[in-house]
Amino acid sequence: MESIPPMQTSMSSGLSFMLRKATENGELHGIMSCRGGVKLSHLLFADDSLLFCEATPGECHRLLDILAKYEAASGQDMR
């Protein structure tokens, strides 16, 4: 089993932080896992990410801003 390189782990933590902060600030709304459950803005796996937001121009633009910052900092392309 391969380990995740430390740099990739810290970059994923940075993306997770930006998404969590945008959700806390009301800029992204995510989805509820169930009635009374936790709100999810993202799920990060080994090399996959699922991002959740409302389908509004404002939230989509904010999500694109976060992804652009992540791309610039990490050097990774988001496809």
LUMLUMDREN-2810 file (N, C-alpha, C; in Angstrom, 1 decimal):
<atoms>
<atom><aa>M</aa><ch>A</ch><at>N</at><xx>0.8</xx><yy>-1.2</yy><zz>0.0</zz></atom>
<atom><aa>M</aa><ch>A</ch><at>CA</at><xx>0.0</xx><yy>0.0</yy><zz>0.0</zz></atom>
<atom><aa>M</aa><ch>A</ch><at>C</at><xx>0.9</xx><yy>1.2</yy><zz>0.0</zz></atom>
<atom><aa>E</aa><ch>A</ch><at>N</at><xx>0.6</xx><yy>2.2</yy><zz>-0.9</zz></atom>
<atom><aa>E</aa><ch>A</ch><at>CA</at><xx>1.4</xx><yy>3.4</yy><zz>-1.0</zz></atom>
<atom><aa>E</aa><ch>A</ch><at>C</at><xx>0.9</xx><yy>4.4</yy><zz>0.0</zz></atom>
<atom><aa>S</aa><ch>A</ch><at>N</at><xx>1.9</xx><yy>5.1</yy><zz>0.6</zz></atom>
<atom><aa>S</aa><ch>A</ch><at>CA</at><xx>1.5</xx><yy>6.2</yy><zz>1.5</zz></atom>
<atom><aa>S</aa><ch>A</ch><at>C</at><xx>1.3</xx><yy>7.5</yy><zz>0.7</zz></atom>
<atom><aa>I</aa><ch>A</ch><at>N</at><xx>0.5</xx><yy>8.4</yy><zz>1.2</zz></atom>
<atom><aa>I</aa><ch>A</ch><at>CA</at><xx>0.3</xx><yy>9.7</yy><zz>0.6</zz></atom>
<atom><aa>I</aa><ch>A</ch><at>C</at><xx>1.4</xx><yy>10.6</yy><zz>0.9</zz></atom>
<atom><aa>P</aa><ch>A</ch><at>N</at><xx>2.0</xx><yy>11.2</yy><zz>-0.1</zz></atom>
<atom><aa>P</aa><ch>A</ch><at>CA</at><xx>3.1</xx><yy>12.2</yy><zz>0.2</zz></atom>
<atom><aa>P</aa><ch>A</ch><at>C</at><xx>2.7</xx><yy>13.3</yy><zz>1.1</zz></atom>
<atom><aa>P</aa><ch>A</ch><at>N</at><xx>3.6</xx><yy>13.7</yy><zz>2.0</zz></atom>
<atom><aa>P</aa><ch>A</ch><at>CA</at><xx>3.2</xx><yy>14.8</yy><zz>3.0</zz></atom>
<atom><aa>P</aa><ch>A</ch><at>C</at><xx>2.7</xx><yy>16.0</yy><zz>2.3</zz></atom>
<atom><aa>M</aa><ch>A</ch><at>N</at><xx>3.3</xx><yy>16.4</yy><zz>1.2</zz></atom>
<atom><aa>M</aa><ch>A</ch><at>CA</at><xx>2.9</xx><yy>17.7</yy><zz>0.6</zz></atom>
<atom><aa>M</aa><ch>A</ch><at>C</at><xx>1.5</xx><yy>17.6</yy><zz>0.0</zz></atom>
<atom><aa>Q</aa><ch>A</ch><at>N</at><xx>1.1</xx><yy>16.4</yy><zz>-0.5</zz></atom>
<atom><aa>Q</aa><ch>A</ch><at>CA</at><xx>-0.2</xx><yy>16.2</yy><zz>-1.0</zz></atom>
<atom><aa>Q</aa><ch>A</ch><at>C</at><xx>-1.2</xx><yy>16.3</yy><zz>0.1</zz></atom>
<atom><aa>T</aa><ch>A</ch><at>N</at><xx>-0.9</xx><yy>15.7</yy><zz>1.3</zz></atom>
<atom><aa>T</aa><ch>A</ch><at>CA</at><xx>-1.7</xx><yy>15.7</yy><zz>2.4</zz></atom>
<atom><aa>T</aa><ch>A</ch><at>C</at><xx>-2.0</xx><yy>17.1</yy><zz>2.9</zz></atom>
<atom><aa>S</aa><ch>A</ch><at>N</at><xx>-0.9</xx><yy>17.9</yy><zz>3.0</zz></atom>
<atom><aa>S</aa><ch>A</ch><at>CA</at><xx>-1.1</xx><yy>19.3</yy><zz>3.5</zz></atom>
<atom><aa>S</aa><ch>A</ch><at>C</at><xx>-1.9</xx><yy>20.1</yy><zz>2.5</zz></atom>
<atom><aa>M</aa><ch>A</ch><at>N</at><xx>-1.7</xx><yy>19.9</yy><zz>1.2</zz></atom>
<atom><aa>M</aa><ch>A</ch><at>CA</at><xx>-2.5</xx><yy>20.6</yy><zz>0.2</zz></atom>
<atom><aa>M</aa><ch>A</ch><at>C</at><xx>-4.0</xx><yy>20.3</yy><zz>0.3</zz></atom>
<atom><aa>S</aa><ch>A</ch><at>N</at><xx>-4.3</xx><yy>19.0</yy><zz>0.5</zz></atom>
<atom><aa>S</aa><ch>A</ch><at>CA</at><xx>-5.6</xx><yy>18.6</yy><zz>0.6</zz></atom>
<atom><aa>S</aa><ch>A</ch><at>C</at><xx>-6.2</xx><yy>19.2</yy><zz>1.9</zz></atom>
<atom><aa>S</aa><ch>A</ch><at>N</at><xx>-5.4</xx><yy>19.3</yy><zz>2.9</zz></atom>
<atom><aa>S</aa><ch>A</ch><at>CA</at><xx>-5.9</xx><yy>19.9</yy><zz>4.1</zz></atom>
<atom><aa>S</aa><ch>A</ch><at>C</at><xx>-6.2</xx><yy>21.4</yy><zz>3.9</zz></atom>
<atom><aa>G</aa><ch>A</ch><at>N</at><xx>-5.4</xx><yy>22.0</yy><zz>3.0</zz></atom>
<atom><aa>G</aa><ch>A</ch><at>CA</at><xx>-5.7</xx><yy>23.4</yy><zz>2.7</zz></atom>
<atom><aa>G</aa><ch>A</ch><at>C</at><xx>-7.0</xx><yy>23.6</yy><zz>1.9</zz></atom>
<atom><aa>L</aa><ch>A</ch><at>N</at><xx>-7.2</xx><yy>22.7</yy><zz>1.0</zz></atom>
<atom><aa>L</aa><ch>A</ch><at>CA</at><xx>-8.5</xx><yy>22.7</yy><zz>0.2</zz></atom>
<atom><aa>L</aa><ch>A</ch><at>C</at><xx>-9.7</xx><yy>22.5</yy><zz>1.2</zz></atom>
<atom><aa>S</aa><ch>A</ch><at>N</at><xx>-9.5</xx><yy>21.5</yy><zz>2.0</zz></atom>
<atom><aa>S</aa><ch>A</ch><at>CA</at><xx>-10.6</xx><yy>21.2</yy><zz>3.0</zz></atom>
<atom><aa>S</aa><ch>A</ch><at>C</at><xx>-10.9</xx><yy>22.4</yy><zz>3.9</zz></atom>
<atom><aa>F</aa><ch>A</ch><at>N</at><xx>-9.8</xx><yy>23.1</yy><zz>4.4</zz></atom>
<atom><aa>F</aa><ch>A</ch><at>CA</at><xx>-10.0</xx><yy>24.2</yy><zz>5.2</zz></atom>
<atom><aa>F</aa><ch>A</ch><at>C</at><xx>-10.7</xx><yy>25.4</yy><zz>4.5</zz></atom>
<atom><aa>M</aa><ch>A</ch><at>N</at><xx>-10.3</xx><yy>25.6</yy><zz>3.2</zz></atom>
<atom><aa>M</aa><ch>A</ch><at>CA</at><xx>-11.0</xx><yy>26.7</yy><zz>2.5</zz></atom>
<atom><aa>M</aa><ch>A</ch><at>C</at><xx>-12.5</xx><yy>26.4</yy><zz>2.3</zz></atom>
<atom><aa>L</aa><ch>A</ch><at>N</at><xx>-12.8</xx><yy>25.1</yy><zz>2.0</zz></atom>
<atom><aa>L</aa><ch>A</ch><at>CA</at><xx>-14.2</xx><yy>24.8</yy><zz>1.8</zz></atom>
<atom><aa>L</aa><ch>A</ch><at>C</at><xx>-15.0</xx><yy>24.8</yy><zz>3.1</zz></atom>
<atom><aa>R</aa><ch>A</ch><at>N</at><xx>-14.4</xx><yy>24.4</yy><zz>4.1</zz></atom>
<atom><aa>R</aa><ch>A</ch><at>CA</at><xx>-15.1</xx><yy>24.4</yy><zz>5.5</zz></atom>
<atom><aa>R</aa><ch>A</ch><at>C</at><xx>-15.3</xx><yy>25.9</yy><zz>5.9</zz></atom>
<atom><aa>K</aa><ch>A</ch><at>N</at><xx>-14.3</xx><yy>26.7</yy><zz>5.7</zz></atom>
<atom><aa>K</aa><ch>A</ch><at>CA</at><xx>-14.4</xx><yy>28.1</yy><zz>6.0</zz></atom>
<atom><aa>K</aa><ch>A</ch><at>C</at><xx>-15.5</xx><yy>28.8</yy><zz>5.2</zz></atom>
<atom><aa>A</aa><ch>A</ch><at>N</at><xx>-15.6</xx><yy>28.5</yy><zz>3.9</zz></atom>
<atom><aa>A</aa><ch>A</ch><at>CA</at><xx>-16.6</xx><yy>29.1</yy><zz>3.1</zz></atom>
<atom><aa>A</aa><ch>A</ch><at>C</at><xx>-18.0</xx><yy>28.7</yy><zz>3.5</zz></atom>
<atom><aa>T</aa><ch>A</ch><at>N</at><xx>-18.1</xx><yy>27.4</yy><zz>4.0</zz></atom>
<atom><aa>T</aa><ch>A</ch><at>CA</at><xx>-19.4</xx><yy>26.9</yy><zz>4.5</zz></atom>
<atom><aa>T</aa><ch>A</ch><at>C</at><xx>-19.8</xx><yy>27.6</yy><zz>5.8</zz></atom>
<atom><aa>E</aa><ch>A</ch><at>N</at><xx>-18.8</xx><yy>27.7</yy><zz>6.7</zz></atom>
<atom><aa>E</aa><ch>A</ch><at>CA</at><xx>-19.1</xx><yy>28.4</yy><zz>8.0</zz></atom>
<atom><aa>E</aa><ch>A</ch><at>C</at><xx>-19.5</xx><yy>29.9</yy><zz>7.8</zz></atom>
<atom><aa>N</aa><ch>A</ch><at>N</at><xx>-18.9</xx><yy>30.5</yy><zz>6.7</zz></atom>
<atom><aa>N</aa><ch>A</ch><at>CA</at><xx>-19.2</xx><yy>31.9</yy><zz>6.4</zz></atom>
<atom><aa>N</aa><ch>A</ch><at>C</at><xx>-20.5</xx><yy>32.1</yy><zz>5.6</zz></atom>
<atom><aa>G</aa><ch>A</ch><at>N</at><xx>-21.2</xx><yy>31.0</yy><zz>5.3</zz></atom>
<atom><aa>G</aa><ch>A</ch><at>CA</at><xx>-22.4</xx><yy>31.0</yy><zz>4.5</zz></atom>
<atom><aa>G</aa><ch>A</ch><at>C</at><xx>-22.2</xx><yy>31.3</yy><zz>3.0</zz></atom>
<atom><aa>E</aa><ch>A</ch><at>N</at><xx>-21.0</xx><yy>31.1</yy><zz>2.6</zz></atom>
<atom><aa>E</aa><ch>A</ch><at>CA</at><xx>-20.7</xx><yy>31.3</yy><zz>1.1</zz></atom>
<atom><aa>E</aa><ch>A</ch><at>C</at><xx>-21.0</xx><yy>30.1</yy><zz>0.3</zz></atom>
<atom><aa>L</aa><ch>A</ch><at>N</at><xx>-20.9</xx><yy>28.9</yy><zz>1.0</zz></atom>
<atom><aa>L</aa><ch>A</ch><at>CA</at><xx>-21.3</xx><yy>27.6</yy><zz>0.4</zz></atom>
<atom><aa>L</aa><ch>A</ch><at>C</at><xx>-22.3</xx><yy>27.0</yy><zz>1.3</zz></atom>
<atom><aa>H</aa><ch>A</ch><at>N</at><xx>-23.3</xx><yy>26.2</yy><zz>0.8</zz></atom>
<atom><aa>H</aa><ch>A</ch><at>CA</at><xx>-24.2</xx><yy>25.6</yy><zz>1.7</zz></atom>
<atom><aa>H</aa><ch>A</ch><at>C</at><xx>-24.1</xx><yy>24.1</yy><zz>1.8</zz></atom>
<atom><aa>G</aa><ch>A</ch><at>N</at><xx>-23.5</xx><yy>23.4</yy><zz>0.9</zz></atom>
<atom><aa>G</aa><ch>A</ch><at>CA</at><xx>-23.3</xx><yy>22.0</yy><zz>1.0</zz></atom>
<atom><aa>G</aa><ch>A</ch><at>C</at><xx>-24.7</xx><yy>21.3</yy><zz>1.0</zz></atom>
<atom><aa>I</aa><ch>A</ch><at>N</at><xx>-24.6</xx><yy>20.1</yy><zz>1.6</zz></atom>
<atom><aa>I</aa><ch>A</ch><at>CA</at><xx>-25.9</xx><yy>19.3</yy><zz>1.7</zz></atom>
<atom><aa>I</aa><ch>A</ch><at>C</at><xx>-25.9</xx><yy>18.7</yy><zz>3.1</zz></atom>
<atom><aa>M</aa><ch>A</ch><at>N</at><xx>-27.2</xx><yy>18.4</yy><zz>3.5</zz></atom>
<atom><aa>M</aa><ch>A</ch><at>CA</at><xx>-27.4</xx><yy>17.7</yy><zz>4.8</zz></atom>
<atom><aa>M</aa><ch>A</ch><at>C</at><xx>-27.3</xx><yy>16.2</yy><zz>4.6</zz></atom>
<atom><aa>S</aa><ch>A</ch><at>N</at><xx>-26.5</xx><yy>15.5</yy><zz>5.4</zz></atom>
<atom><aa>S</aa><ch>A</ch><at>CA</at><xx>-26.4</xx><yy>14.0</yy><zz>5.3</zz></atom>
<atom><aa>S</aa><ch>A</ch><at>C</at><xx>-27.7</xx><yy>13.3</yy><zz>5.5</zz></atom>
<atom><aa>C</aa><ch>A</ch><at>N</at><xx>-28.5</xx><yy>13.9</yy><zz>6.5</zz></atom>
<atom><aa>C</aa><ch>A</ch><at>CA</at><xx>-29.8</xx><yy>13.4</yy><zz>6.8</zz></atom>
<atom><aa>C</aa><ch>A</ch><at>C</at><xx>-30.5</xx><yy>14.4</yy><zz>7.7</zz></atom>
<atom><aa>R</aa><ch>A</ch><at>N</at><xx>-31.8</xx><yy>14.3</yy><zz>7.9</zz></atom>
<atom><aa>R</aa><ch>A</ch><at>CA</at><xx>-32.5</xx><yy>15.2</yy><zz>8.8</zz></atom>
<atom><aa>R</aa><ch>A</ch><at>C</at><xx>-31.8</xx><yy>15.2</yy><zz>10.2</zz></atom>
<atom><aa>G</aa><ch>A</ch><at>N</at><xx>-31.3</xx><yy>16.3</yy><zz>10.6</zz></atom>
<atom><aa>G</aa><ch>A</ch><at>CA</at><xx>-30.6</xx><yy>16.4</yy><zz>11.9</zz></atom>
<atom><aa>G</aa><ch>A</ch><at>C</at><xx>-29.2</xx><yy>16.0</yy><zz>11.9</zz></atom>
<atom><aa>G</aa><ch>A</ch><at>N</at><xx>-28.7</xx><yy>15.6</yy><zz>10.7</zz></atom>
<atom><aa>G</aa><ch>A</ch><at>CA</at><xx>-27.3</xx><yy>15.1</yy><zz>10.6</zz></atom>
<atom><aa>G</aa><ch>A</ch><at>C</at><xx>-26.3</xx><yy>16.2</yy><zz>10.3</zz></atom>
<atom><aa>V</aa><ch>A</ch><at>N</at><xx>-25.2</xx><yy>15.8</yy><zz>9.9</zz></atom>
<atom><aa>V</aa><ch>A</ch><at>CA</at><xx>-24.1</xx><yy>16.8</yy><zz>9.6</zz></atom>
<atom><aa>V</aa><ch>A</ch><at>C</at><xx>-24.3</xx><yy>17.4</yy><zz>8.2</zz></atom>
<atom><aa>K</aa><ch>A</ch><at>N</at><xx>-23.7</xx><yy>18.6</yy><zz>8.0</zz></atom>
<atom><aa>K</aa><ch>A</ch><at>CA</at><xx>-23.7</xx><yy>19.2</yy><zz>6.7</zz></atom>
<atom><aa>K</aa><ch>A</ch><at>C</at><xx>-22.4</xx><yy>18.9</yy><zz>6.0</zz></atom>
<atom><aa>L</aa><ch>A</ch><at>N</at><xx>-22.5</xx><yy>18.5</yy><zz>4.8</zz></atom>
<atom><aa>L</aa><ch>A</ch><at>CA</at><xx>-21.3</xx><yy>18.1</yy><zz>4.0</zz></atom>
<atom><aa>L</aa><ch>A</ch><at>C</at><xx>-21.0</xx><yy>19.2</yy><zz>2.9</zz></atom>
<atom><aa>S</aa><ch>A</ch><at>N</at><xx>-19.8</xx><yy>19.7</yy><zz>2.9</zz></atom>
<atom><aa>S</aa><ch>A</ch><at>CA</at><xx>-19.5</xx><yy>20.6</yy><zz>1.8</zz></atom>
<atom><aa>S</aa><ch>A</ch><at>C</at><xx>-18.5</xx><yy>19.9</yy><zz>0.8</zz></atom>
<atom><aa>H</aa><ch>A</ch><at>N</at><xx>-17.9</xx><yy>18.8</yy><zz>1.3</zz></atom>
<atom><aa>H</aa><ch>A</ch><at>CA</at><xx>-16.9</xx><yy>18.1</yy><zz>0.4</zz></atom>
<atom><aa>H</aa><ch>A</ch><at>C</at><xx>-16.6</xx><yy>16.7</yy><zz>1.0</zz></atom>
<atom><aa>L</aa><ch>A</ch><at>N</at><xx>-16.2</xx><yy>15.8</yy><zz>0.2</zz></atom>
<atom><aa>L</aa><ch>A</ch><at>CA</at><xx>-15.6</xx><yy>14.5</yy><zz>0.6</zz></atom>
<atom><aa>L</aa><ch>A</ch><at>C</at><xx>-14.3</xx><yy>14.4</yy><zz>-0.2</zz></atom>
<atom><aa>L</aa><ch>A</ch><at>N</at><xx>-13.2</xx><yy>14.1</yy><zz>0.5</zz></atom>
<atom><aa>L</aa><ch>A</ch><at>CA</at><xx>-11.9</xx><yy>13.9</yy><zz>-0.2</zz></atom>
<atom><aa>L</aa><ch>A</ch><at>C</at><xx>-11.5</xx><yy>12.5</yy><zz>-0.1</zz></atom>
<atom><aa>F</aa><ch>A</ch><at>N</at><xx>-11.1</xx><yy>11.9</yy><zz>-1.2</zz></atom>
<atom><aa>F</aa><ch>A</ch><at>CA</at><xx>-10.6</xx><yy>10.5</yy><zz>-1.2</zz></atom>
<atom><aa>F</aa><ch>A</ch><at>C</at><xx>-9.2</xx><yy>10.6</yy><zz>-1.7</zz></atom>
<atom><aa>A</aa><ch>A</ch><at>N</at><xx>-8.6</xx><yy>9.4</yy><zz>-1.9</zz></atom>
<atom><aa>A</aa><ch>A</ch><at>CA</at><xx>-7.1</xx><yy>9.4</yy><zz>-2.3</zz></atom>
<atom><aa>A</aa><ch>A</ch><at>C</at><xx>-6.8</xx><yy>10.3</yy><zz>-3.4</zz></atom>
<atom><aa>D</aa><ch>A</ch><at>N</at><xx>-7.5</xx><yy>10.2</yy><zz>-4.5</zz></atom>
<atom><aa>D</aa><ch>A</ch><at>CA</at><xx>-7.2</xx><yy>11.1</yy><zz>-5.6</zz></atom>
<atom><aa>D</aa><ch>A</ch><at>C</at><xx>-8.5</xx><yy>11.6</yy><zz>-6.3</zz></atom>
<atom><aa>D</aa><ch>A</ch><at>N</at><xx>-9.6</xx><yy>11.6</yy><zz>-5.5</zz></atom>
<atom><aa>D</aa><ch>A</ch><at>CA</at><xx>-10.9</xx><yy>12.1</yy><zz>-6.0</zz></atom>
<atom><aa>D</aa><ch>A</ch><at>C</at><xx>-11.5</xx><yy>13.0</yy><zz>-4.9</zz></atom>
<atom><aa>S</aa><ch>A</ch><at>N</at><xx>-12.2</xx><yy>14.0</yy><zz>-5.4</zz></atom>
<atom><aa>S</aa><ch>A</ch><at>CA</at><xx>-12.9</xx><yy>14.9</yy><zz>-4.5</zz></atom>
<atom><aa>S</aa><ch>A</ch><at>C</at><xx>-14.4</xx><yy>15.1</yy><zz>-5.0</zz></atom>
<atom><aa>L</aa><ch>A</ch><at>N</at><xx>-15.3</xx><yy>15.1</yy><zz>-4.0</zz></atom>
<atom><aa>L</aa><ch>A</ch><at>CA</at><xx>-16.7</xx><yy>15.4</yy><zz>-4.3</zz></atom>
<atom><aa>L</aa><ch>A</ch><at>C</at><xx>-17.0</xx><yy>16.7</yy><zz>-3.6</zz></atom>
<atom><aa>L</aa><ch>A</ch><at>N</at><xx>-17.5</xx><yy>17.7</yy><zz>-4.3</zz></atom>
<atom><aa>L</aa><ch>A</ch><at>CA</at><xx>-17.8</xx><yy>19.0</yy><zz>-3.8</zz></atom>
<atom><aa>L</aa><ch>A</ch><at>C</at><xx>-19.3</xx><yy>19.3</yy><zz>-3.9</zz></atom>
<atom><aa>F</aa><ch>A</ch><at>N</at><xx>-19.9</xx><yy>19.8</yy><zz>-2.8</zz></atom>
<atom><aa>F</aa><ch>A</ch><at>CA</at><xx>-21.3</xx><yy>20.1</yy><zz>-2.8</zz></atom>
<atom><aa>F</aa><ch>A</ch><at>C</at><xx>-21.6</xx><yy>21.5</yy><zz>-2.6</zz></atom>
<atom><aa>C</aa><ch>A</ch><at>N</at><xx>-22.5</xx><yy>22.1</yy><zz>-3.4</zz></atom>
<atom><aa>C</aa><ch>A</ch><at>CA</at><xx>-22.9</xx><yy>23.5</yy><zz>-3.2</zz></atom>
<atom><aa>C</aa><ch>A</ch><at>C</at><xx>-24.3</xx><yy>23.6</yy><zz>-3.8</zz></atom>
<atom><aa>E</aa><ch>A</ch><at>N</at><xx>-25.0</xx><yy>24.7</yy><zz>-3.5</zz></atom>
<atom><aa>E</aa><ch>A</ch><at>CA</at><xx>-26.2</xx><yy>25.0</yy><zz>-4.2</zz></atom>
<atom><aa>E</aa><ch>A</ch><at>C</at><xx>-25.9</xx><yy>25.4</yy><zz>-5.6</zz></atom>
<atom><aa>A</aa><ch>A</ch><at>N</at><xx>-26.8</xx><yy>25.2</yy><zz>-6.6</zz></atom>
<atom><aa>A</aa><ch>A</ch><at>CA</at><xx>-26.6</xx><yy>25.5</yy><zz>-8.0</zz></atom>
<atom><aa>A</aa><ch>A</ch><at>C</at><xx>-27.1</xx><yy>26.9</yy><zz>-8.2</zz></atom>
<atom><aa>T</aa><ch>A</ch><at>N</at><xx>-26.3</xx><yy>27.9</yy><zz>-7.6</zz></atom>
<atom><aa>T</aa><ch>A</ch><at>CA</at><xx>-26.6</xx><yy>29.3</yy><zz>-7.8</zz></atom>
<atom><aa>T</aa><ch>A</ch><at>C</at><xx>-25.3</xx><yy>29.9</yy><zz>-8.4</zz></atom>
<atom><aa>P</aa><ch>A</ch><at>N</at><xx>-25.4</xx><yy>31.0</yy><zz>-9.1</zz></atom>
<atom><aa>P</aa><ch>A</ch><at>CA</at><xx>-24.2</xx><yy>31.6</yy><zz>-9.7</zz></atom>
<atom><aa>P</aa><ch>A</ch><at>C</at><xx>-23.2</xx><yy>32.0</yy><zz>-8.6</zz></atom>
<atom><aa>G</aa><ch>A</ch><at>N</at><xx>-23.7</xx><yy>32.6</yy><zz>-7.5</zz></atom>
<atom><aa>G</aa><ch>A</ch><at>CA</at><xx>-22.8</xx><yy>33.0</yy><zz>-6.4</zz></atom>
<atom><aa>G</aa><ch>A</ch><at>C</at><xx>-22.0</xx><yy>31.9</yy><zz>-5.8</zz></atom>
<atom><aa>E</aa><ch>A</ch><at>N</at><xx>-22.7</xx><yy>30.8</yy><zz>-5.5</zz></atom>
<atom><aa>E</aa><ch>A</ch><at>CA</at><xx>-22.0</xx><yy>29.6</yy><zz>-4.9</zz></atom>
<atom><aa>E</aa><ch>A</ch><at>C</at><xx>-21.0</xx><yy>29.0</yy><zz>-5.9</zz></atom>
<atom><aa>C</aa><ch>A</ch><at>N</at><xx>-21.5</xx><yy>28.9</yy><zz>-7.2</zz></atom>
<atom><aa>C</aa><ch>A</ch><at>CA</at><xx>-20.6</xx><yy>28.3</yy><zz>-8.2</zz></atom>
<atom><aa>C</aa><ch>A</ch><at>C</at><xx>-19.3</xx><yy>29.2</yy><zz>-8.4</zz></atom>
<atom><aa>H</aa><ch>A</ch><at>N</at><xx>-19.5</xx><yy>30.5</yy><zz>-8.4</zz></atom>
<atom><aa>H</aa><ch>A</ch><at>CA</at><xx>-18.3</xx><yy>31.4</yy><zz>-8.5</zz></atom>
<atom><aa>H</aa><ch>A</ch><at>C</at><xx>-17.4</xx><yy>31.2</yy><zz>-7.3</zz></atom>
<atom><aa>R</aa><ch>A</ch><at>N</at><xx>-18.0</xx><yy>31.2</yy><zz>-6.1</zz></atom>
<atom><aa>R</aa><ch>A</ch><at>CA</at><xx>-17.1</xx><yy>31.0</yy><zz>-4.9</zz></atom>
<atom><aa>R</aa><ch>A</ch><at>C</at><xx>-16.4</xx><yy>29.7</yy><zz>-5.0</zz></atom>
<atom><aa>L</aa><ch>A</ch><at>N</at><xx>-17.0</xx><yy>28.6</yy><zz>-5.4</zz></atom>
<atom><aa>L</aa><ch>A</ch><at>CA</at><xx>-16.4</xx><yy>27.3</yy><zz>-5.5</zz></atom>
<atom><aa>L</aa><ch>A</ch><at>C</at><xx>-15.2</xx><yy>27.4</yy><zz>-6.5</zz></atom>
<atom><aa>L</aa><ch>A</ch><at>N</at><xx>-15.5</xx><yy>28.0</yy><zz>-7.7</zz></atom>
<atom><aa>L</aa><ch>A</ch><at>CA</at><xx>-14.4</xx><yy>28.2</yy><zz>-8.7</zz></atom>
<atom><aa>L</aa><ch>A</ch><at>C</at><xx>-13.3</xx><yy>29.0</yy><zz>-8.1</zz></atom>
<atom><aa>D</aa><ch>A</ch><at>N</at><xx>-13.5</xx><yy>30.1</yy><zz>-7.3</zz></atom>
<atom><aa>D</aa><ch>A</ch><at>CA</at><xx>-12.5</xx><yy>30.9</yy><zz>-6.7</zz></atom>
<atom><aa>D</aa><ch>A</ch><at>C</at><xx>-11.6</xx><yy>30.0</yy><zz>-5.8</zz></atom>
<atom><aa>I</aa><ch>A</ch><at>N</at><xx>-12.2</xx><yy>29.2</yy><zz>-5.0</zz></atom>
<atom><aa>I</aa><ch>A</ch><at>CA</at><xx>-11.5</xx><yy>28.3</yy><zz>-4.1</zz></atom>
<atom><aa>I</aa><ch>A</ch><at>C</at><xx>-10.6</xx><yy>27.3</yy><zz>-4.9</zz></atom>
<atom><aa>L</aa><ch>A</ch><at>N</at><xx>-11.2</xx><yy>26.7</yy><zz>-5.9</zz></atom>
<atom><aa>L</aa><ch>A</ch><at>CA</at><xx>-10.5</xx><yy>25.8</yy><zz>-6.8</zz></atom>
<atom><aa>L</aa><ch>A</ch><at>C</at><xx>-9.3</xx><yy>26.4</yy><zz>-7.5</zz></atom>
<atom><aa>A</aa><ch>A</ch><at>N</at><xx>-9.5</xx><yy>27.7</yy><zz>-7.9</zz></atom>
<atom><aa>A</aa><ch>A</ch><at>CA</at><xx>-8.4</xx><yy>28.4</yy><zz>-8.6</zz></atom>
<atom><aa>A</aa><ch>A</ch><at>C</at><xx>-7.2</xx><yy>28.7</yy><zz>-7.6</zz></atom>
<atom><aa>K</aa><ch>A</ch><at>N</at><xx>-7.6</xx><yy>29.0</yy><zz>-6.3</zz></atom>
<atom><aa>K</aa><ch>A</ch><at>CA</at><xx>-6.5</xx><yy>29.2</yy><zz>-5.3</zz></atom>
<atom><aa>K</aa><ch>A</ch><at>C</at><xx>-5.8</xx><yy>27.9</yy><zz>-5.0</zz></atom>
<atom><aa>Y</aa><ch>A</ch><at>N</at><xx>-6.5</xx><yy>26.8</yy><zz>-5.0</zz></atom>
<atom><aa>Y</aa><ch>A</ch><at>CA</at><xx>-5.9</xx><yy>25.5</yy><zz>-4.7</zz></atom>
<atom><aa>Y</aa><ch>A</ch><at>C</at><xx>-5.0</xx><yy>25.1</yy><zz>-5.9</zz></atom>
<atom><aa>E</aa><ch>A</ch><at>N</at><xx>-5.5</xx><yy>25.3</yy><zz>-7.1</zz></atom>
<atom><aa>E</aa><ch>A</ch><at>CA</at><xx>-4.6</xx><yy>25.0</yy><zz>-8.3</zz></atom>
<atom><aa>E</aa><ch>A</ch><at>C</at><xx>-3.3</xx><yy>25.8</yy><zz>-8.3</zz></atom>
<atom><aa>A</aa><ch>A</ch><at>N</at><xx>-3.4</xx><yy>27.1</yy><zz>-8.0</zz></atom>
<atom><aa>A</aa><ch>A</ch><at>CA</at><xx>-2.2</xx><yy>27.9</yy><zz>-7.9</zz></atom>
<atom><aa>A</aa><ch>A</ch><at>C</at><xx>-1.3</xx><yy>27.5</yy><zz>-6.9</zz></atom>
<atom><aa>A</aa><ch>A</ch><at>N</at><xx>-1.8</xx><yy>27.1</yy><zz>-5.7</zz></atom>
<atom><aa>A</aa><ch>A</ch><at>CA</at><xx>-0.9</xx><yy>26.7</yy><zz>-4.6</zz></atom>
<atom><aa>A</aa><ch>A</ch><at>C</at><xx>-0.3</xx><yy>25.3</yy><zz>-4.7</zz></atom>
<atom><aa>S</aa><ch>A</ch><at>N</at><xx>-1.1</xx><yy>24.4</yy><zz>-5.3</zz></atom>
<atom><aa>S</aa><ch>A</ch><at>CA</at><xx>-0.7</xx><yy>23.0</yy><zz>-5.4</zz></atom>
<atom><aa>S</aa><ch>A</ch><at>C</at><xx>0.0</xx><yy>22.7</yy><zz>-6.7</zz></atom>
<atom><aa>G</aa><ch>A</ch><at>N</at><xx>-0.3</xx><yy>23.4</yy><zz>-7.8</zz></atom>
<atom><aa>G</aa><ch>A</ch><at>CA</at><xx>0.2</xx><yy>23.1</yy><zz>-9.1</zz></atom>
<atom><aa>G</aa><ch>A</ch><at>C</at><xx>-0.6</xx><yy>22.0</yy><zz>-9.8</zz></atom>
<atom><aa>Q</aa><ch>A</ch><at>N</at><xx>-1.7</xx><yy>21.5</yy><zz>-9.1</zz></atom>
<atom><aa>Q</aa><ch>A</ch><at>CA</at><xx>-2.5</xx><yy>20.5</yy><zz>-9.7</zz></atom>
<atom><aa>Q</aa><ch>A</ch><at>C</at><xx>-3.6</xx><yy>21.1</yy><zz>-10.5</zz></atom>
<atom><aa>D</aa><ch>A</ch><at>N</at><xx>-4.0</xx><yy>20.4</yy><zz>-11.6</zz></atom>
<atom><aa>D</aa><ch>A</ch><at>CA</at><xx>-5.1</xx><yy>20.8</yy><zz>-12.4</zz></atom>
<atom><aa>D</aa><ch>A</ch><at>C</at><xx>-6.4</xx><yy>20.2</yy><zz>-11.9</zz></atom>
<atom><aa>M</aa><ch>A</ch><at>N</at><xx>-7.5</xx><yy>20.9</yy><zz>-11.8</zz></atom>
<atom><aa>M</aa><ch>A</ch><at>CA</at><xx>-8.8</xx><yy>20.4</yy><zz>-11.4</zz></atom>
<atom><aa>M</aa><ch>A</ch><at>C</at><xx>-9.5</xx><yy>20.1</yy><zz>-12.7</zz></atom>
<atom><aa>R</aa><ch>A</ch><at>N</at><xx>-9.9</xx><yy>18.9</yy><zz>-12.9</zz></atom>
<atom><aa>R</aa><ch>A</ch><at>CA</at><xx>-10.7</xx><yy>18.5</yy><zz>-14.1</zz></atom>
<atom><aa>R</aa><ch>A</ch><at>C</at><xx>-12.0</xx><yy>17.9</yy><zz>-13.7</zz></atom>
</atoms>
